[in-house]
Amino acid sequence: MSKKYEGFAQQIVDRVGGKANISDVYHCQTRLRFKLVDESKADQKGLEDLNGVTKVLINAGVFQVVIGTHVAEVFEEIEKFVDIKSNKTQQESEKKGIVTTVIDFVAGTFQPIIPALSGAGMVKAVLALLVVFKIITTDSQTYYLLNLFADGVFFFLPMLLAFTEAQKLKCNPILAAGVAAMMMHPNWTALVTAGEPVHFFGVIPFTLATYTSSVIPIILIVFVQAYVEKFLNRWIPKSVNLVFVPMCTFLIMGTLAFSVLGPIGSVLGGYLATFFEFLSTNASWAPAVLIGGFLPIMVMFGLHNGVAPLGVMQMSNLGYDSIFGPGCVCSNMAQATAGLVVALRTRDKNTRQTAASGSITAYMGITEPILYGVNLPKKYPLISAMIGGGLGGLYAGLTQTHRFATGSSGLPAVLLYIGDNSMTCFINIIIAIAISIIATAIITFVLSLRFEKKDSDTAEEKEITTADEKIIMAPVAGKVLHLSEADDEVFASKALGDGVVIEPSDGVAVAPFDGTIVTLFPTKHAIGLVSPNGAEVLIHIGINTVELNGQYFESFVKQGEQIKAGQKLVTFEPEKIKDAGYATQVMVVVTNTASYQKITALHEGDIKNGEQLLKLKA
C-alpha cells in the first residue's frame, strides 16, 4: 500500500470533524462518502481549500468529498484513521456465491505466507545445488543449519496459517498463533512419542497426533475459534475483557484442538495425503496436464487461488508438490513464448511493445500482463499457449516430475526441482519446459500467418484514421446534453474532465472504443476505460447511484479485461432507478482532459450507441 496520500488522508479526517464524528465512510469512483454524526462539525471550506480536493457536496445525508479517479488510494489511507466496523467499502456488502467465498477464504489464508514459502524454497534449492556439486556433504554442520533455515517455515506452518486465517476471519491472530503453538509444544510431542493414552482431567481423551507441518487441523481449529472469540467478546464485560477472553479462548480451544478438531483435521489430512499418493502413482499426468493447459482460464476466473494451496498441502504431507508446480511453470513458459512470437510477428507498434515487455515478465513467472494485454485479446496466442502448456505438463506428469519446495513459477523456479540428492526432476522439468516452448512457438507462428495479417491491416487503418484525432463513440443511446446540464455539479463544473451527458433511452452501456477496463466499481454504476492510444474515459451511470449497491445493474465485463468497441459492458434499469429516487443521466467524461488540446462533442440531440460522440485532438 502506498503512503503517498497518508498526510492528505489525515487532513481530510481532521476537517470532517475527526474520527469520532465519522459513523461510516466508503467511496465510489471519484469521491469519498462520509456519514457524519454531526455535519456542523465538518469544515467544508477547509476541505475545499485542500490541494487534492476538487469539491465538497452534501446530498441526502451523505457528506461527499470529490477526489478524482485515484480515490481508492486515498481511501486506503483514510481507513487507517477511522474505526468503522461496517461498510468499509461497497464491495464488502456484495453477496458472494459459495465458490467465490471458498476461493476468497483459501486465497486470503495462503497468499500472505507465499513469500516465506518461496524464500524457504529457494534456500532448499541452493542447499540441493551445494550437495549436488559436492561443495558440502549431507553430514556437515553447514548442511544441518541450511536445512534448518529452509525447514523452519514448513515446521511451524500451522502457526503461520493460524495467523493469516485469523486475519481473514477477523479474529485475534496472536491468540490463533498461540493455540497453534500449543499443538507444536515439545511436551505434546513427547506425549505423542511416548504413545501412552492421554486424558484431560482424567475424562476427556486427547488423540495422539503430530501437528507440525500440518495444514488441515489448524484451518479447522481457527475457523471454530473465530466464532468462540465473537461469543466471548459479546458476553464477557468490557472491563475484564482483556484478561478473560484470551484465558477462555486458550482453555476452550486447547481442549477442542486436542480432543476433537485436531484429530478430525488429522484424519482429513490423512485422507488428503492418500489422495495425493494415489494421484502420484496412478494418474500422475492428470494434474500437470490440467494445470498446464487450463491455468490461464483459472487465472481469469480466480480459480488458481483455490488450486495452488493444494501444492502446499501436498508438500506438507509428502515433501514435494506434483499437483500445481510442474503444470504451472509449463503454462507460464508457454504464455511467455506465445507473447514473444506475437511481438516478432505483429506490425502494430503498441502491441509489439506490450507483447515484448509482457513476455519477459511472464518468463519470470508473472503472466497477467501478457495474458490480459496480448494473449486474451488476440485469442490465438492463448489457444497456442494452452496447447503447449498442456503438452509440457503431460510430459512432466508422465515422468512424475515434482518440485521439492514452493516458489515462483518462472525460469528461476527450475532450481526447486533439485532434491532427493538427484537431478532427475530437474532434467525432466527442463525437458517439459522445452516441449511447452517449442510446441507453443510453432503453433503460435502458424496461426499468426492467418490472424496477424488481418490484425495488422486493421491496425494500419486505425493509425491512418486516428493519427491527428481520437474518436469516442457513444456508450449509450439517448439524448446528448452539454456537460453543464449534468445534475451533479462536480461533473457539470468539469472538475473530473470534459465530456457530455446522455439522457439514456434504454439500459445498455457498450464500449466506446477498443481498449481495457481499468476500473469497474463493485456497484457497477461506473466504469473506467483506457484506449490503446491513451484516452482515459469514465462512464458514470446515474447520480449517487453508488448508494444502490449494485441493485438494478448487471455487469458483463471485469476489471483488467480487454474489450472491443460495441461490446456490452453493463445493463441497468432506468425506470427502477428513477423510482428509487435517483437521476439516470450518464456522464461520459475524458478524465485525462489535460492531455488534449481540444475535446469536441460531435453530436447533439438523439444518438444511438456506437455513433461518434467526442473528438479528442492531441
C-alpha positions as CSV (number, residue, x, y, z in Angstrom):
1,M,0.0,0.0,0.0
2,S,1.4,3.4,-1.0
3,K,1.8,6.1,1.8
4,K,1.7,8.8,-0.9
5,Y,-1.7,10.1,0.5
6,E,-1.2,9.5,4.2
7,G,-0.9,13.1,5.2
8,F,-3.7,14.1,2.8
9,A,-6.0,11.5,4.3
10,Q,-5.2,12.7,7.9
11,Q,-6.1,16.3,6.8
12,I,-9.5,15.1,5.4
13,V,-10.4,13.2,8.6
14,D,-9.5,16.2,10.7
15,R,-11.6,18.5,8.6
16,V,-14.7,16.4,8.7
17,G,-14.6,16.6,12.4
18,G,-12.2,13.8,13.4
19,K,-12.7,10.1,13.5
20,A,-15.3,10.4,16.4
21,N,-17.5,12.3,14.0
22,I,-17.5,9.6,11.3
23,S,-20.2,6.9,11.6
24,D,-19.4,5.4,8.2
25,V,-17.2,6.1,5.2
26,Y,-16.9,4.4,1.8
27,H,-16.0,5.5,-1.7
28,C,-17.4,5.5,-5.2
29,Q,-15.5,6.0,-8.5
30,T,-14.4,9.6,-7.8
31,R,-15.4,10.7,-4.3
32,L,-15.2,9.8,-0.6
33,R,-18.7,9.5,1.0
34,F,-18.9,10.2,4.7
35,K,-21.9,9.7,7.0
36,L,-21.2,12.1,9.9
37,V,-22.5,12.2,13.4
38,D,-22.8,16.0,13.3
39,E,-22.4,17.7,9.9
40,S,-21.9,21.1,11.6
41,K,-18.5,19.9,12.9
42,A,-17.2,19.5,9.3
43,D,-15.2,22.3,7.8
44,Q,-16.4,22.4,4.3
45,K,-14.4,25.4,3.2
46,G,-11.3,24.0,4.8
47,L,-11.8,20.8,2.9
48,E,-12.2,22.6,-0.5
49,D,-9.0,24.5,0.2
50,L,-7.0,21.3,0.5
51,N,-4.8,20.6,-2.5
52,G,-6.3,17.5,-4.0
53,V,-10.0,18.1,-3.1
54,T,-12.0,19.2,-6.1
55,K,-15.3,19.8,-4.5
56,V,-17.4,19.1,-1.3
57,L,-21.1,18.2,-1.6
58,I,-23.8,17.4,0.9
59,N,-26.5,15.2,-0.6
60,A,-29.2,13.1,1.1
61,G,-27.3,12.9,4.4
62,V,-24.0,11.9,2.7
63,F,-21.0,14.2,3.0
64,Q,-19.2,13.8,-0.3
65,V,-15.5,14.8,-0.8
66,V,-14.6,14.7,-4.5
67,I,-11.1,13.5,-5.0
68,G,-10.9,12.1,-8.6
69,T,-10.2,8.7,-10.1
70,H,-7.4,7.9,-7.6
71,V,-9.9,8.0,-4.7
72,A,-9.3,4.3,-3.9
73,E,-5.7,5.0,-3.0
74,V,-6.8,7.9,-0.7
75,F,-9.5,5.7,0.9
76,E,-6.9,3.1,1.8
77,E,-5.1,5.7,3.9
78,I,-8.4,7.1,5.3
79,E,-9.1,3.6,6.7
80,K,-6.0,4.0,9.0
81,F,-7.5,6.9,10.8
82,V,-11.1,5.7,11.3
83,D,-12.6,2.8,13.1
84,I,-15.5,1.7,11.0
85,K,-16.7,-1.9,11.6
86,S,-19.2,-2.0,8.8
87,N,-19.4,-0.9,5.2
88,K,-15.7,-0.2,4.8
89,T,-16.3,-0.5,1.1
90,Q,-19.3,-1.2,-1.0
91,Q,-17.6,-4.3,-2.3
92,E,-17.7,-5.9,1.2
93,S,-21.5,-5.6,1.1
94,E,-21.9,-7.5,-2.1
95,K,-23.2,-11.0,-1.8
96,K,-20.8,-13.7,-2.9
97,G,-21.5,-17.2,-4.2
98,I,-20.3,-20.2,-2.3
99,V,-17.5,-21.0,-4.8
100,T,-16.3,-17.4,-4.7
101,T,-16.4,-17.3,-0.9
102,V,-14.4,-20.5,-0.6
103,I,-11.7,-19.4,-3.0
104,D,-11.5,-16.0,-1.3
105,F,-11.1,-17.7,2.1
106,V,-8.4,-20.1,0.8
107,A,-6.5,-17.4,-1.1
108,G,-6.7,-15.0,1.9
109,T,-5.3,-17.7,4.2
110,F,-2.4,-18.9,2.0
111,Q,-1.3,-15.9,-0.1
112,P,0.2,-14.0,2.7
113,I,2.6,-16.8,3.5
114,I,3.8,-17.3,-0.1
115,P,6.8,-15.0,0.3
116,A,8.0,-17.1,3.3
117,L,7.4,-20.4,1.5
118,S,9.2,-19.0,-1.6
119,G,12.2,-17.9,0.4
120,A,12.4,-21.2,2.2
121,G,12.1,-23.0,-1.2
122,M,15.0,-21.1,-2.7
123,V,17.2,-21.9,0.3
124,K,16.3,-25.6,-0.3
125,A,17.3,-25.2,-3.9
126,V,20.6,-23.6,-3.0
127,L,21.2,-26.4,-0.5
128,A,20.5,-29.0,-3.2
129,L,22.9,-27.4,-5.5
130,L,25.7,-27.3,-2.9
131,V,25.2,-31.1,-2.3
132,V,24.9,-32.0,-6.0
133,F,28.2,-30.1,-6.8
134,K,29.8,-31.6,-3.7
135,I,30.5,-28.3,-2.1
136,I,29.1,-29.6,1.2
137,T,28.2,-33.0,2.5
138,T,24.9,-34.1,4.0
139,D,26.6,-34.9,7.3
140,S,28.2,-31.5,7.7
141,Q,27.0,-28.8,10.2
142,T,26.5,-26.4,7.3
143,Y,24.0,-28.8,5.7
144,Y,22.3,-29.2,9.0
145,L,22.0,-25.4,9.5
146,L,20.9,-24.6,6.0
147,N,18.3,-27.3,6.2
148,L,17.1,-25.7,9.4
149,F,16.9,-22.3,7.7
150,A,14.6,-23.9,5.0
151,D,12.5,-26.2,7.1
152,G,11.6,-23.7,9.8
153,V,8.8,-22.3,7.8
154,F,7.3,-25.7,7.0
155,F,7.8,-27.0,10.6
156,F,5.9,-24.0,12.0
157,L,3.5,-23.8,9.1
158,P,0.4,-24.2,11.4
159,M,1.4,-21.0,13.3
160,L,1.7,-19.0,10.1
161,L,-1.6,-20.3,8.8
162,A,-3.3,-19.6,12.1
163,F,-2.1,-16.0,12.0
164,T,-3.2,-15.4,8.4
165,E,-6.5,-17.2,8.7
166,A,-7.4,-15.3,11.9
167,Q,-6.7,-12.0,10.0
168,K,-9.0,-13.2,7.2
169,L,-11.8,-14.2,9.7
170,K,-11.2,-11.0,11.7
171,C,-10.4,-12.8,15.0
172,N,-7.3,-12.2,17.1
173,P,-4.3,-13.5,15.1
174,I,-2.0,-13.7,18.1
175,L,-4.4,-15.9,20.1
176,A,-4.8,-18.1,17.0
177,A,-1.0,-18.4,16.7
178,G,-0.9,-19.2,20.5
179,V,-3.3,-22.1,20.0
180,A,-1.1,-23.4,17.2
181,A,1.9,-23.1,19.4
182,M,0.2,-25.4,22.0
183,M,-0.1,-28.1,19.3
184,M,3.6,-27.9,18.5
185,H,4.9,-27.7,22.0
186,P,7.7,-30.1,22.8
187,N,5.8,-31.5,25.7
188,W,2.9,-32.6,23.4
189,T,5.5,-34.1,21.0
190,A,6.9,-36.1,24.0
191,L,3.4,-37.4,24.9
192,V,2.9,-38.5,21.3
193,T,6.3,-40.2,21.2
194,A,5.6,-42.0,24.5
195,G,2.4,-43.4,23.0
196,E,0.5,-43.7,26.3
197,P,-3.2,-42.7,26.4
198,V,-3.7,-39.0,27.4
199,H,-6.9,-37.9,29.3
200,F,-7.6,-34.3,30.2
201,F,-8.9,-34.2,33.8
202,G,-8.8,-38.0,33.6
203,V,-12.0,-37.8,31.5
204,I,-11.5,-36.2,28.1
205,P,-9.3,-38.3,25.8
206,F,-6.7,-36.4,23.7
207,T,-5.9,-38.2,20.5
208,L,-2.2,-38.7,19.9
209,A,-1.3,-37.0,16.7
210,T,1.6,-34.8,15.4
211,Y,0.6,-31.4,14.1
212,T,3.9,-29.9,13.0
213,S,3.9,-29.1,9.3
214,S,0.2,-29.9,9.1
215,V,-2.4,-27.7,7.3
216,I,-6.0,-29.1,7.7
217,P,-6.1,-29.3,11.5
218,I,-5.2,-25.6,12.2
219,I,-7.5,-24.3,9.4
220,L,-10.4,-26.2,11.1
221,I,-9.4,-25.0,14.6
222,V,-9.1,-21.3,13.8
223,F,-12.4,-21.4,11.9
224,V,-14.1,-22.5,15.1
225,Q,-12.0,-20.2,17.2
226,A,-13.4,-17.2,15.2
227,Y,-16.9,-17.9,16.5
228,V,-15.8,-18.7,20.0
229,E,-14.0,-15.4,20.2
230,K,-17.0,-13.5,19.0
231,F,-19.2,-15.2,21.6
232,L,-16.8,-14.4,24.4
233,N,-16.4,-10.8,23.4
234,R,-20.2,-10.4,23.3
235,W,-20.8,-11.9,26.8
236,I,-17.7,-11.0,28.8
237,P,-17.9,-7.4,30.3
238,K,-15.5,-5.0,28.6
239,S,-13.9,-4.2,32.0
240,V,-12.4,-7.7,32.2
241,N,-12.4,-8.5,28.5
242,L,-8.6,-8.1,28.1
243,V,-7.9,-10.9,30.6
244,F,-10.7,-13.3,30.4
245,V,-11.3,-13.5,26.7
246,P,-7.7,-14.8,26.0
247,M,-7.8,-17.1,29.0
248,C,-11.2,-18.6,28.0
249,T,-10.1,-18.8,24.4
250,F,-7.0,-20.8,25.3
251,L,-8.9,-23.2,27.6
252,I,-11.8,-23.8,25.2
253,M,-9.7,-24.0,22.0
254,G,-6.9,-26.0,23.6
255,T,-9.4,-28.6,24.8
256,L,-11.2,-28.7,21.4
257,A,-8.0,-28.7,19.5
258,F,-6.6,-31.8,21.1
259,S,-9.8,-33.7,21.7
260,V,-12.0,-33.1,18.6
261,L,-10.9,-30.6,15.9
262,G,-7.2,-31.6,15.7
263,P,-8.0,-35.3,15.4
264,I,-10.7,-34.6,12.8
265,G,-8.3,-32.4,10.8
266,S,-5.6,-35.0,11.1
267,V,-7.8,-37.7,9.7
268,L,-8.9,-35.4,6.8
269,G,-5.2,-34.6,6.2
270,G,-4.5,-38.4,6.1
271,Y,-7.2,-38.9,3.5
272,L,-5.8,-35.9,1.5
273,A,-2.3,-37.5,1.7
274,T,-3.7,-40.8,0.5
275,F,-5.4,-39.0,-2.4
276,F,-2.1,-37.3,-3.3
277,E,-0.3,-40.6,-3.2
278,F,-3.0,-42.2,-5.4
279,L,-2.6,-39.4,-8.0
280,S,1.2,-39.7,-7.9
281,T,1.0,-43.4,-8.5
282,N,-2.0,-43.9,-10.8
283,A,-2.7,-40.6,-12.5
284,S,0.4,-38.5,-12.3
285,W,-0.2,-37.0,-15.7
286,A,-3.6,-35.6,-14.8
287,P,-2.9,-32.6,-12.5
288,A,0.1,-31.4,-14.7
289,V,-2.0,-31.6,-17.9
290,L,-5.0,-29.8,-16.4
291,I,-2.9,-27.0,-14.8
292,G,-0.6,-26.8,-17.8
293,G,-3.4,-26.5,-20.2
294,F,-6.1,-24.6,-18.3
295,L,-4.2,-22.3,-15.9
296,P,-4.8,-19.2,-18.0
297,I,-8.6,-19.8,-17.7
298,M,-8.2,-20.4,-14.0
299,V,-6.4,-17.1,-13.6
300,M,-9.1,-15.2,-15.4
301,F,-11.7,-16.6,-13.1
302,G,-9.5,-16.5,-9.9
303,L,-9.8,-20.3,-9.6
304,H,-6.0,-20.7,-9.4
305,N,-6.1,-19.2,-5.9
306,G,-8.1,-22.2,-4.8
307,V,-6.0,-24.8,-6.6
308,A,-2.4,-23.5,-5.7
309,P,-2.7,-24.3,-2.0
310,L,-3.2,-28.0,-2.9
311,G,0.5,-28.0,-3.8
312,V,1.4,-26.5,-0.4
313,M,-0.8,-29.2,1.3
314,Q,0.8,-32.0,-0.7
315,M,4.3,-30.7,0.2
316,S,3.4,-30.6,3.9
317,N,2.2,-34.2,3.7
318,L,4.7,-35.8,1.2
319,G,7.6,-33.4,1.0
320,Y,7.0,-32.5,-2.7
321,D,4.5,-30.9,-5.0
322,S,3.3,-32.5,-8.2
323,I,-0.2,-31.1,-8.2
324,F,0.4,-27.4,-9.1
325,G,4.1,-26.6,-9.6
326,P,5.0,-28.6,-12.8
327,G,1.9,-27.7,-14.8
328,C,2.1,-24.0,-13.6
329,V,5.7,-23.5,-14.8
330,C,4.9,-25.2,-18.2
331,S,1.8,-22.9,-18.6
332,N,3.8,-19.8,-17.8
333,M,6.6,-20.6,-20.2
334,A,4.0,-21.3,-22.9
335,Q,2.2,-18.0,-22.3
336,A,5.6,-16.1,-22.4
337,T,6.5,-17.8,-25.7
338,A,3.2,-17.1,-27.3
339,G,3.6,-13.4,-26.4
340,L,7.2,-13.3,-27.7
341,V,6.1,-14.8,-31.1
342,V,3.3,-12.1,-31.3
343,A,6.0,-9.4,-30.6
344,L,8.0,-10.8,-33.5
345,R,5.1,-11.2,-35.9
346,T,2.8,-8.2,-35.3
347,R,3.1,-4.9,-37.3
348,D,1.3,-2.9,-34.7
349,K,3.8,-0.9,-32.6
350,N,1.7,-0.8,-29.4
351,T,1.0,-4.5,-29.5
352,R,4.7,-5.2,-30.2
353,Q,5.8,-3.2,-27.2
354,T,3.2,-4.8,-24.9
355,A,4.0,-8.3,-26.1
356,A,7.8,-7.8,-25.7
357,S,7.7,-6.5,-22.2
358,G,4.9,-8.9,-21.1
359,S,6.7,-11.9,-22.4
360,I,9.8,-11.0,-20.3
361,T,7.8,-10.8,-17.1
362,A,6.0,-14.0,-18.0
363,Y,9.3,-15.8,-18.3
364,M,9.9,-14.7,-14.7
365,G,6.6,-16.1,-13.6
366,I,4.2,-13.1,-13.8
367,T,1.8,-13.8,-16.6
368,E,-1.1,-11.3,-16.1
369,P,0.4,-8.5,-18.3
370,I,0.8,-10.9,-21.3
371,L,-2.4,-12.7,-20.6
372,Y,-4.6,-9.6,-20.4
373,G,-2.6,-7.4,-22.7
374,V,-2.0,-9.7,-25.7
375,N,-2.9,-13.4,-25.5
376,L,-6.5,-13.0,-24.4
377,P,-7.4,-10.1,-26.8
378,K,-5.9,-11.8,-29.8
379,K,-7.2,-15.3,-28.7
380,Y,-4.9,-17.3,-31.0
381,P,-1.8,-16.9,-28.7
382,L,-3.9,-18.0,-25.8
383,I,-5.1,-21.2,-27.6
384,S,-1.5,-21.9,-28.6
385,A,-0.2,-21.4,-25.0
386,M,-2.9,-23.7,-23.6
387,I,-1.9,-26.5,-26.1
388,G,1.8,-26.0,-25.5
389,G,1.4,-25.8,-21.7
390,G,-0.8,-29.0,-21.7
391,L,1.8,-30.9,-23.8
392,G,4.7,-29.8,-21.4
393,G,2.5,-30.7,-18.4
394,L,1.8,-34.2,-20.0
395,Y,5.5,-34.9,-20.1
396,A,6.1,-33.7,-16.6
397,G,3.2,-35.8,-15.3
398,L,4.1,-39.0,-17.1
399,T,7.7,-38.7,-15.7
400,Q,6.3,-38.0,-12.2
401,T,8.2,-34.7,-12.1
402,H,7.7,-32.7,-8.9
403,R,9.3,-29.8,-7.1
404,F,10.8,-30.1,-3.6
405,A,10.0,-26.5,-2.5
406,T,7.3,-23.9,-3.1
407,G,8.3,-20.8,-5.0
408,S,7.7,-18.7,-8.1
409,S,6.9,-20.4,-11.4
410,G,9.2,-18.7,-13.7
411,L,12.5,-19.8,-15.2
412,P,14.4,-19.5,-11.9
413,A,11.9,-22.0,-10.4
414,V,13.7,-24.9,-12.2
415,L,16.1,-24.9,-9.2
416,L,13.2,-26.0,-7.0
417,Y,13.2,-29.4,-8.8
418,I,16.6,-30.4,-7.5
419,G,16.1,-32.7,-4.5
420,D,16.4,-36.2,-3.0
421,N,20.1,-36.0,-4.0
422,S,19.1,-36.4,-7.6
423,M,18.9,-34.3,-10.7
424,T,16.1,-36.4,-12.3
425,C,13.2,-34.0,-11.7
426,F,15.4,-31.0,-12.6
427,I,16.3,-32.6,-16.0
428,N,12.6,-33.6,-16.6
429,I,11.2,-30.1,-15.9
430,I,13.7,-28.6,-18.3
431,I,12.5,-31.1,-21.0
432,A,8.9,-30.3,-20.1
433,I,9.5,-26.6,-20.4
434,A,11.3,-27.1,-23.7
435,I,8.3,-29.0,-25.0
436,S,6.0,-26.2,-23.9
437,I,8.1,-23.5,-25.5
438,I,8.7,-25.3,-28.8
439,A,5.1,-26.5,-29.3
440,T,3.7,-23.1,-28.4
441,A,6.2,-21.3,-30.7
442,I,5.3,-23.5,-33.7
443,I,1.5,-23.3,-33.1
444,T,1.5,-19.5,-32.5
445,F,3.6,-18.9,-35.6
446,V,1.4,-21.0,-37.8
447,L,-1.8,-19.3,-36.5
448,S,-0.1,-15.9,-36.9
449,L,0.2,-16.4,-40.6
450,R,-3.6,-16.2,-40.7
451,F,-4.5,-13.8,-37.9
452,E,-1.7,-11.3,-37.8
453,K,-2.1,-10.1,-41.4
454,K,-5.8,-9.4,-40.7
455,D,-5.0,-7.7,-37.4
456,S,-2.1,-5.7,-38.9
457,D,-4.3,-4.4,-41.8
458,T,-6.9,-3.3,-39.2
459,A,-4.2,-1.6,-37.1
460,E,-2.8,0.3,-40.1
461,E,-6.3,1.5,-41.0
462,K,-6.8,2.7,-37.4
463,E,-3.5,4.6,-37.5
464,I,-4.5,6.4,-40.7
465,T,-7.9,7.5,-39.3
466,T,-6.7,8.4,-35.8
467,A,-3.3,10.0,-36.4
468,D,-4.3,13.5,-35.5
469,E,-7.5,12.9,-33.6
470,K,-9.2,10.2,-31.5
471,I,-12.9,9.4,-31.7
472,I,-15.0,8.3,-28.8
473,M,-18.3,6.5,-29.6
474,A,-21.5,6.8,-27.6
475,P,-21.7,4.1,-24.9
476,V,-25.4,4.5,-24.5
477,A,-28.4,5.5,-26.7
478,G,-30.3,8.6,-25.7
479,K,-30.3,12.4,-25.9
480,V,-26.9,14.2,-25.8
481,L,-26.7,17.2,-23.5
482,H,-23.9,19.7,-22.7
483,L,-21.9,18.6,-19.6
484,S,-23.0,21.8,-17.8
485,E,-26.5,20.3,-17.8
486,A,-25.4,17.4,-15.5
487,D,-27.5,17.2,-12.4
488,D,-24.3,16.7,-10.4
489,E,-22.3,20.0,-10.1
490,V,-19.0,18.1,-9.9
491,F,-19.5,16.8,-13.4
492,A,-21.2,20.0,-14.6
493,S,-18.1,22.0,-13.5
494,K,-15.8,19.7,-15.5
495,A,-13.9,19.1,-12.3
496,L,-13.4,15.5,-13.4
497,G,-12.8,16.3,-17.0
498,D,-14.6,17.4,-20.2
499,G,-17.2,15.4,-21.9
500,V,-21.0,15.1,-22.3
501,V,-24.2,14.0,-20.6
502,I,-26.6,11.5,-22.2
503,E,-30.2,11.1,-21.0
504,P,-30.5,7.3,-21.7
505,S,-33.3,5.9,-23.8
506,D,-32.5,2.3,-22.8
507,G,-30.4,0.5,-20.2
508,V,-27.5,-0.8,-22.2
509,A,-23.9,0.6,-22.0
510,V,-21.4,-0.6,-24.6
511,A,-17.7,0.0,-25.1
512,P,-17.0,3.3,-26.8
513,F,-13.7,2.0,-28.3
514,D,-11.3,-0.9,-28.3
515,G,-9.4,-0.8,-25.0
516,T,-9.1,-2.1,-21.5
517,I,-11.3,-1.9,-18.4
518,V,-9.1,-0.3,-15.8
519,T,-11.8,0.1,-13.1
520,L,-15.1,-1.4,-12.6
521,F,-16.7,-0.3,-9.4
522,P,-18.3,-3.2,-7.4
523,T,-21.7,-1.4,-7.6
524,K,-21.4,-1.5,-11.4
525,H,-22.5,2.1,-11.9
526,A,-19.2,3.4,-13.0
527,I,-16.6,2.1,-15.5
528,G,-13.1,3.5,-16.3
529,L,-11.6,2.6,-19.6
530,V,-8.4,3.4,-21.4
531,S,-7.8,3.1,-25.2
532,P,-4.6,1.9,-26.8
533,N,-3.7,5.5,-27.7
534,G,-4.1,6.7,-24.1
535,A,-7.6,8.2,-23.9
536,E,-9.0,7.7,-20.4
537,V,-12.8,7.7,-20.2
538,L,-15.2,7.4,-17.3
539,I,-18.7,6.2,-17.9
540,H,-20.8,7.1,-14.9
541,I,-24.4,5.9,-14.9
542,G,-26.8,7.9,-12.7
543,I,-26.3,10.4,-9.9
544,N,-25.4,9.0,-6.5
545,T,-26.4,5.5,-7.8
546,V,-23.4,4.1,-5.8
547,E,-26.0,4.1,-2.9
548,L,-28.0,1.4,-4.7
549,N,-25.2,-1.1,-4.0
550,G,-25.4,-2.6,-7.5
551,Q,-29.2,-3.1,-7.4
552,Y,-30.7,-2.6,-10.9
553,F,-27.2,-3.0,-12.5
554,E,-25.6,-6.0,-14.1
555,S,-22.0,-6.1,-15.5
556,F,-20.7,-8.3,-18.3
557,V,-17.0,-7.5,-18.1
558,K,-14.4,-7.4,-15.3
559,Q,-11.5,-5.2,-14.3
560,G,-8.4,-5.8,-16.5
561,E,-10.4,-7.2,-19.4
562,Q,-9.7,-6.2,-23.0
563,I,-12.8,-5.0,-24.7
564,K,-13.9,-4.3,-28.3
565,A,-15.9,-1.3,-29.5
566,G,-19.6,-2.0,-29.2
567,Q,-19.1,-4.8,-26.6
568,K,-21.8,-4.8,-23.9
569,L,-20.3,-3.6,-20.6
570,V,-23.3,-3.0,-18.3
571,T,-27.1,-3.1,-18.3
572,F,-29.2,-1.1,-16.0
573,E,-32.9,-0.5,-15.3
574,P,-33.6,3.3,-15.8
575,E,-37.2,3.2,-14.7
576,K,-36.5,1.3,-11.4
577,I,-33.5,3.6,-10.7
578,K,-35.8,6.6,-11.2
579,D,-38.4,5.0,-8.9
580,A,-35.8,4.7,-6.3
581,G,-35.3,8.5,-6.4
582,Y,-32.1,8.7,-8.5
583,A,-31.3,10.6,-11.7
584,T,-30.3,8.3,-14.6
585,Q,-28.1,10.7,-16.6
586,V,-25.0,9.0,-18.0
587,M,-21.8,11.1,-17.8
588,V,-19.1,10.3,-20.4
589,V,-16.0,12.1,-19.3
590,V,-12.4,12.2,-20.5
591,T,-10.5,12.1,-17.2
592,N,-7.2,13.0,-18.7
593,T,-8.6,16.1,-20.4
594,A,-5.3,17.9,-19.8
595,S,-3.6,15.6,-22.3
596,Y,-5.6,17.1,-25.2
597,Q,-5.7,20.5,-26.9
598,K,-9.4,20.3,-27.6
599,I,-12.4,18.0,-26.9
600,T,-15.3,18.4,-29.2
601,A,-18.8,17.0,-29.0
602,L,-19.7,15.6,-32.4
603,H,-23.4,15.1,-31.8
604,E,-26.4,16.9,-30.4
605,G,-29.8,15.5,-29.6
606,D,-30.7,11.9,-30.1
607,I,-27.9,9.4,-30.6
608,K,-27.6,5.6,-30.9
609,N,-24.8,3.7,-29.1
610,G,-21.8,3.2,-31.4
611,E,-22.3,6.6,-33.2
612,Q,-19.5,9.2,-33.0
613,L,-19.8,11.2,-29.8
614,L,-16.5,13.0,-29.0
615,K,-13.4,14.0,-30.9
616,L,-10.1,14.3,-28.9
617,K,-7.4,16.5,-30.5
618,A,-3.9,15.8,-29.1
